[in-house]
Amino acid sequence: MDVVKRATEAVASFGTRVSLVLKADIRPGHTGELDGKVERLEAALGD
């Protein structure tokens, strides 16, 4: 949650209001999903 707080504070200087939506999909038996998502996104942006 620290990163969410820091991100919110970082954008707060650009306006008078910050809107935040946080969604988590946590599934037993699956690990490394967040890192995998970032890797797939970076690979797609690199194309």
Steps between C-alpha positions, in 0.01 A plus 500: 500500500802727537543519123133596460542781752818626334344489154196691622721764662711527182202593282326717762711802407346500150145566615261551788363147491643152458277212395628151567365159407682197635406150391658179622437151369666262742475132411636217712760294320617782274822685580697767318195621308573870554860466383383297201246767407767771510734289286226436241412871492862605455544243222188629323615861528843404367353374173 
